[in-house]
Amino acid sequence: MPPRFEFTIHATDGKARTGTILMQRGEIRTPAFMPVGTAATVKAMKPQDVRASGADILLGNTYHLMLRPTAERVHRLGGLHGFMGWDHPILTDSGGYQVMSLSELTKRSEEGIVFKSHLDGSRHMLSPERSMEIQRLLGSNIVMAFDELVPTTSTREVQAAAMERSMRWAKRSREGFDSGGEHAEQNALFGIQQGALDEGLRKASADALLDIGFDGYAVGGLAVGEGQEAMFGVLDYAPGQLDPAKPRYLMGVGKPDDIVGAVERGIDMFDCVLPTRSGRTGQAFTRAGPINIRNAKFAEDQGPLDPACACPSCATFTRAYVHHLVRAGEILGAMLMTEHNLWFYQALMADLRAAIAEGRLAAFAGDFRATYYGKG
């Protein structure tokens, strides 16, 4: 029987690490990028095609799934893996971010958050205990603690209060997860560091999380509009405040150059809707920078989306054809663009893992940025 959760670091290069997470559902190679399957699907992709791109793990969303089709229904139908046809690890977020960002009306208290559904206005309550229950019903392999997120523009007093409440909720999340019987014995729980852009608050948050004890640690509350320079400023110290023997997950990041910079600063795991959402709106990521395939200059371009890409879309179809599909609103356009972008992201992660293993990350990152920024 594979281990419940085992993280092994195979090589380091500066602050960067490459390794593997072993779980009962399979192996996760790090640094890892998790495609986002918000509503039990990576939009415009079949699960086997997501797997073919190189993905070891997907992300599912507690908030969206609890509202539709409901966690209880997913559980009755065999859990998220069987429901969506993905027999590999799944990480679920706690729902806290979406409650803050999507709900028109929320009422926060020490107990949790009461909110109105963005779908039909129905009222719901999310607490650490309920979040753990939902993620358990979904059959999540990496469960995220429930936390409170406030904007980085909030006052330090507001940020400190939210961080302290998040740490109290982290303890309740730990207790709620641990009460989950067989699910808790077979899966993992990550804590989430908060504290906005304040090093002291981040340190207090990290200390509280380490005292509780988790299988891995996320750096939360970034990529919410503060900009890359400010985000990197936090990442210069925040990963080092966490347990070096455990995976570090930067939530909601990001652009390819964000990922390269975060890996250089010691981050092991990422998720972002960018490759899928951008693909559906006509943006393709390439080694020479992103392109907008809707632009007229691609109307008769017979080259692939990215000459350096090995994905099926690039091997089969021209920029001119994909341009036509996207401009015409054809579903195949969204499918081909999404497939390409996911392959691009997974190829970037594979290149980062190889560069770290071979001790040449600085050279790789420099070359990547020169090409990505120079010709984009």
C-alpha positions as CSV (number, residue, x, y, z in Angstrom):
1,M,0.0,0.0,0.0
2,P,1.5,3.4,-1.0
3,P,2.0,5.9,1.9
4,R,-0.8,8.3,3.0
5,F,1.5,11.2,2.3
6,E,5.3,11.3,1.8
7,F,7.3,14.2,0.5
8,T,10.9,13.5,-0.7
9,I,13.2,16.2,-1.9
10,H,15.5,14.8,-4.6
11,A,17.6,17.9,-5.4
12,T,18.0,21.6,-4.5
13,D,19.4,24.5,-6.4
14,G,19.6,27.7,-4.3
15,K,16.2,27.9,-2.6
16,A,14.5,25.8,-5.3
17,R,13.7,22.1,-4.7
18,T,12.5,19.2,-6.9
19,G,11.0,16.1,-5.4
20,T,7.9,13.8,-5.3
21,I,4.9,13.5,-3.1
22,L,3.7,9.9,-2.8
23,M,0.0,9.4,-2.0
24,Q,-2.3,6.4,-2.3
25,R,-3.8,7.9,-5.5
26,G,-0.4,8.3,-7.1
27,E,2.8,10.3,-7.4
28,I,3.0,14.1,-7.7
29,R,6.3,15.5,-9.2
30,T,7.3,18.8,-7.8
31,P,7.5,21.6,-8.6
32,A,3.9,20.8,-9.7
33,F,1.2,22.8,-11.5
34,M,-2.4,21.8,-10.8
35,P,-4.9,22.5,-13.5
36,V,-8.1,23.9,-12.0
37,G,-11.2,21.8,-12.3
38,T,-13.6,24.2,-10.6
39,A,-16.9,22.3,-11.1
40,A,-15.5,18.8,-11.4
41,T,-14.1,19.5,-14.9
42,V,-11.1,21.2,-16.4
43,K,-13.1,23.3,-18.9
44,A,-12.9,22.1,-22.5
45,M,-10.8,19.1,-21.6
46,K,-11.4,15.4,-21.0
47,P,-9.6,14.0,-17.9
48,Q,-7.4,11.6,-20.0
49,D,-6.3,14.6,-22.1
50,V,-5.4,16.6,-19.0
51,R,-3.4,13.6,-17.8
52,A,-1.6,13.4,-21.2
53,S,-0.5,17.0,-20.8
54,G,1.6,15.8,-17.8
55,A,-0.7,16.8,-14.9
56,D,-0.3,14.6,-11.8
57,I,-3.0,16.3,-9.7
58,L,-6.0,18.5,-10.2
59,L,-7.7,21.1,-8.1
60,G,-11.5,21.0,-7.3
61,N,-13.5,23.8,-5.7
62,T,-15.4,23.4,-2.4
63,Y,-17.6,26.5,-2.9
64,H,-18.8,25.6,-6.4
65,L,-19.3,21.9,-5.7
66,M,-21.2,22.4,-2.5
67,L,-23.7,24.6,-4.3
68,R,-23.9,22.4,-7.5
69,P,-24.3,19.5,-7.6
70,T,-23.7,19.4,-3.8
71,A,-21.0,17.5,-2.0
72,E,-23.6,15.0,-0.7
73,R,-24.6,14.1,-4.3
74,V,-21.0,13.7,-5.4
75,H,-20.5,11.4,-2.4
76,R,-23.5,9.3,-3.3
77,L,-22.2,9.0,-6.8
78,G,-18.8,7.6,-5.7
79,G,-16.8,10.7,-4.8
80,L,-15.1,13.3,-7.0
81,H,-12.7,10.8,-8.6
82,G,-15.3,8.5,-9.9
83,F,-17.8,11.3,-10.7
84,M,-15.4,13.1,-13.0
85,G,-13.3,10.1,-14.2
86,W,-9.9,11.2,-12.7
87,D,-8.1,8.4,-10.9
88,H,-5.2,10.5,-9.6
89,P,-4.7,12.9,-6.7
90,I,-7.1,15.8,-6.2
91,L,-6.6,18.9,-4.0
92,T,-9.7,20.8,-3.0
93,D,-9.6,24.4,-1.8
94,S,-11.6,25.3,1.3
95,G,-14.2,27.6,-0.2
96,G,-13.0,30.6,1.8
97,Y,-11.7,32.7,-1.2
98,Q,-14.8,32.2,-3.3
99,V,-17.1,33.0,-0.4
100,M,-15.3,36.4,-0.2
101,S,-15.1,37.1,-3.9
102,L,-18.3,35.7,-5.4
103,S,-21.0,36.1,-2.8
104,E,-22.9,39.4,-2.8
105,L,-23.7,39.3,0.9
106,T,-21.6,37.6,3.6
107,K,-21.7,37.8,7.4
108,R,-18.5,36.8,9.1
109,S,-18.2,35.7,12.7
110,E,-16.0,33.5,14.8
111,E,-18.2,30.5,13.9
112,G,-17.8,30.9,10.1
113,I,-19.2,32.7,7.1
114,V,-22.9,33.0,6.2
115,F,-23.3,33.8,2.5
116,K,-25.8,33.9,-0.3
117,S,-25.2,31.6,-3.3
118,H,-24.2,33.4,-6.5
119,L,-26.4,30.9,-8.3
120,D,-29.8,31.3,-6.7
121,G,-29.5,33.5,-3.6
122,S,-29.9,30.6,-1.2
123,R,-28.2,31.1,2.2
124,H,-25.4,28.8,3.3
125,M,-22.9,28.5,6.2
126,L,-19.3,27.7,5.8
127,S,-17.2,27.0,8.9
128,P,-14.0,25.1,9.4
129,E,-16.0,22.0,10.3
130,R,-18.4,22.2,7.4
131,S,-15.5,22.8,4.9
132,M,-13.8,19.7,6.2
133,E,-17.0,17.8,5.9
134,I,-17.6,18.9,2.3
135,Q,-14.0,18.1,1.3
136,R,-14.3,14.7,3.0
137,L,-17.6,14.0,1.1
138,L,-15.9,14.9,-2.2
139,G,-13.1,12.4,-1.4
140,S,-10.3,15.1,-1.6
141,N,-6.8,13.8,-1.3
142,I,-5.2,17.1,-0.2
143,V,-7.7,19.1,1.9
144,M,-7.1,22.8,2.5
145,A,-7.8,24.4,5.9
146,F,-10.6,27.0,6.0
147,D,-9.3,30.6,6.4
148,E,-10.4,34.2,6.2
149,L,-8.9,36.3,3.4
150,V,-8.9,40.1,3.4
151,P,-7.5,42.4,0.7
152,T,-3.8,43.3,1.0
153,T,-4.9,46.9,1.0
154,S,-6.7,46.4,4.4
155,T,-5.2,48.1,7.4
156,R,-2.6,46.1,9.4
157,E,-5.2,45.9,12.2
158,V,-7.7,44.2,9.9
159,Q,-5.0,41.9,8.4
160,A,-3.8,40.9,11.9
161,A,-7.3,40.1,13.0
162,A,-8.0,38.0,9.9
163,M,-4.7,36.2,10.3
164,E,-5.4,35.4,13.9
165,R,-8.9,34.2,13.2
166,S,-7.5,32.1,10.3
167,M,-5.1,30.4,12.8
168,R,-8.0,29.6,15.1
169,W,-9.9,28.2,12.2
170,A,-6.8,26.2,11.2
171,K,-6.8,24.5,14.5
172,R,-10.6,23.7,14.1
173,S,-9.8,22.5,10.5
174,R,-7.2,20.2,11.9
175,E,-9.6,18.8,14.5
176,G,-12.4,18.5,11.9
177,F,-10.2,16.7,9.4
178,D,-8.8,14.3,12.1
179,S,-12.4,13.3,13.1
180,G,-12.9,12.1,9.6
181,G,-12.1,8.4,10.2
182,E,-10.9,6.4,7.2
183,H,-10.7,9.5,5.0
184,A,-8.3,11.2,7.5
185,E,-6.2,8.1,7.7
186,Q,-5.7,8.0,3.9
187,N,-5.4,11.7,2.9
188,A,-3.6,14.9,3.8
189,L,-4.4,18.4,5.2
190,F,-2.5,21.6,4.4
191,G,-2.5,24.7,6.5
192,I,-2.6,28.2,4.9
193,Q,-0.2,31.0,6.0
194,Q,-1.8,34.5,6.0
195,G,-0.5,37.9,6.9
196,A,-0.8,39.9,3.6
197,L,2.5,41.7,2.8
198,D,3.6,42.0,6.5
199,E,6.7,39.9,7.4
200,G,5.8,39.9,11.1
201,L,2.2,38.8,10.6
202,R,3.5,36.1,8.2
203,K,5.9,34.8,10.9
204,A,3.2,34.7,13.5
205,S,1.0,32.8,11.1
206,A,3.7,30.3,10.2
207,D,4.5,29.7,13.9
208,A,0.9,29.0,14.7
209,L,0.6,26.6,11.8
210,L,3.8,24.8,12.7
211,D,2.5,24.4,16.2
212,I,-0.7,22.8,15.0
213,G,1.1,20.6,12.4
214,F,0.1,19.9,8.8
215,D,1.2,17.7,5.9
216,G,2.0,20.8,3.8
217,Y,1.7,24.5,3.9
218,A,0.3,27.0,1.5
219,V,1.3,30.7,1.2
220,G,-2.1,32.3,0.9
221,G,-3.4,35.8,0.4
222,L,-1.1,36.6,-2.6
223,A,-1.9,37.1,-6.4
224,V,-4.9,39.2,-5.4
225,G,-3.8,42.4,-7.1
226,E,-0.6,43.3,-5.3
227,G,1.6,42.9,-8.3
228,Q,4.6,40.6,-9.0
229,E,7.2,42.8,-7.3
230,A,5.2,42.8,-4.0
231,M,4.4,39.1,-4.3
232,F,8.1,38.2,-4.8
233,G,9.0,40.5,-1.9
234,V,6.8,38.2,0.4
235,L,8.2,35.1,-1.3
236,D,11.7,36.2,-0.5
237,Y,11.0,35.3,3.2
238,A,7.6,33.5,3.6
239,P,8.6,30.0,2.4
240,G,11.6,30.1,4.7
241,Q,9.2,30.6,7.7
242,L,7.6,27.2,7.0
243,D,8.7,23.6,7.6
244,P,11.5,22.9,4.9
245,A,10.6,19.2,5.0
246,K,7.0,19.8,3.8
247,P,5.6,21.0,0.5
248,R,5.0,24.7,0.0
249,Y,2.0,25.6,-2.2
250,L,1.5,29.1,-3.6
251,M,-2.3,29.5,-4.1
252,G,-3.7,30.9,-7.3
253,V,-0.4,31.5,-9.2
254,G,0.0,32.3,-11.9
255,K,1.6,33.6,-15.1
256,P,4.6,31.5,-16.4
257,D,7.1,34.1,-15.2
258,D,5.4,34.2,-11.8
259,I,5.9,30.5,-11.5
260,V,9.6,30.6,-12.5
261,G,10.3,33.3,-9.9
262,A,8.3,31.5,-7.2
263,V,10.2,28.2,-7.8
264,E,13.4,30.1,-7.5
265,R,12.1,31.2,-4.1
266,G,11.3,27.7,-2.8
267,I,7.7,27.1,-3.9
268,D,6.7,23.5,-4.8
269,M,3.1,23.6,-5.9
270,F,0.9,26.0,-8.0
271,D,-2.6,26.3,-9.3
272,C,-4.2,28.9,-11.6
273,V,-7.2,29.3,-14.0
274,L,-5.0,31.3,-16.3
275,P,-4.0,28.6,-18.9
276,T,-7.6,27.4,-19.3
277,R,-9.4,30.7,-19.0
278,S,-6.9,32.5,-21.3
279,G,-7.1,29.7,-23.8
280,R,-10.9,30.1,-24.1
281,T,-10.5,33.8,-24.7
282,G,-7.8,33.5,-27.4
283,Q,-4.5,33.8,-25.5
284,A,-1.9,31.2,-26.2
285,F,1.2,30.9,-24.1
286,T,4.5,30.4,-26.0
287,R,8.2,30.4,-25.1
288,A,8.4,33.7,-27.0
289,G,5.6,35.2,-24.8
290,P,1.8,35.1,-25.0
291,I,0.0,35.7,-28.2
292,N,-3.6,36.7,-29.0
293,I,-4.7,34.2,-31.7
294,R,-7.6,36.5,-32.5
295,N,-5.3,39.1,-34.1
296,A,-5.6,39.5,-37.8
297,K,-1.9,38.8,-38.4
298,F,-2.6,35.1,-37.7
299,A,-5.4,34.7,-40.3
300,E,-3.0,33.1,-42.8
301,D,-0.2,32.0,-40.5
302,Q,0.5,28.3,-41.3
303,G,2.8,27.7,-38.4
304,P,1.8,26.0,-35.1
305,L,0.8,28.0,-32.0
306,D,4.3,27.5,-30.6
307,P,7.1,25.9,-32.7
308,A,8.7,24.7,-29.5
309,C,5.6,22.9,-28.3
310,A,5.0,19.1,-28.6
311,C,1.2,19.2,-27.8
312,P,-1.3,17.5,-30.2
313,S,-2.8,20.9,-31.1
314,C,0.6,22.2,-32.3
315,A,1.4,19.0,-34.1
316,T,-1.9,19.0,-36.0
317,F,-3.3,22.5,-36.5
318,T,-2.1,25.8,-37.8
319,R,-2.4,29.3,-36.2
320,A,-4.6,30.2,-39.2
321,Y,-7.1,27.4,-38.4
322,V,-7.2,28.1,-34.6
323,H,-7.6,31.8,-35.4
324,H,-10.6,31.0,-37.5
325,L,-12.1,28.7,-34.9
326,V,-11.7,31.2,-32.1
327,R,-13.0,34.1,-34.2
328,A,-16.0,32.0,-35.2
329,G,-16.7,31.0,-31.6
330,E,-16.3,27.3,-32.4
331,I,-16.0,25.0,-29.4
332,L,-13.0,23.3,-30.9
333,G,-11.1,26.5,-30.7
334,A,-11.4,26.6,-27.0
335,M,-10.5,22.9,-26.8
336,L,-7.3,23.3,-28.9
337,M,-6.2,26.5,-27.1
338,T,-6.8,25.0,-23.7
339,E,-4.9,21.8,-24.6
340,H,-2.0,23.8,-25.8
341,N,-1.8,26.0,-22.8
342,L,-1.9,23.1,-20.4
343,W,0.9,21.3,-22.3
344,F,2.9,24.6,-22.2
345,Y,2.5,24.8,-18.4
346,Q,3.4,21.2,-17.8
347,A,6.4,21.4,-20.1
348,L,7.6,24.4,-18.1
349,M,7.2,22.5,-14.9
350,A,9.2,19.5,-16.4
351,D,11.9,21.9,-17.5
352,L,12.1,23.5,-14.0
353,R,12.4,20.1,-12.4
354,A,15.2,19.1,-14.8
355,A,17.0,22.4,-14.3
356,I,16.9,22.1,-10.5
357,A,18.1,18.4,-10.6
358,E,21.0,19.4,-12.8
359,G,22.0,22.5,-10.9
360,R,21.3,25.0,-13.7
361,L,18.1,26.7,-12.6
362,A,19.6,30.2,-12.7
363,A,20.7,29.8,-16.3
364,F,17.4,28.3,-17.3
365,A,15.4,31.0,-15.6
366,G,17.5,33.7,-17.2
367,D,17.1,32.2,-20.7
368,F,13.4,31.7,-20.1
369,R,12.8,35.3,-19.1
370,A,15.0,36.7,-21.9
371,T,13.0,34.8,-24.5
372,Y,9.6,35.2,-22.9
373,Y,9.9,38.9,-22.3
374,G,12.1,39.7,-25.4
375,K,9.7,38.5,-28.1
376,G,6.3,38.5,-26.5
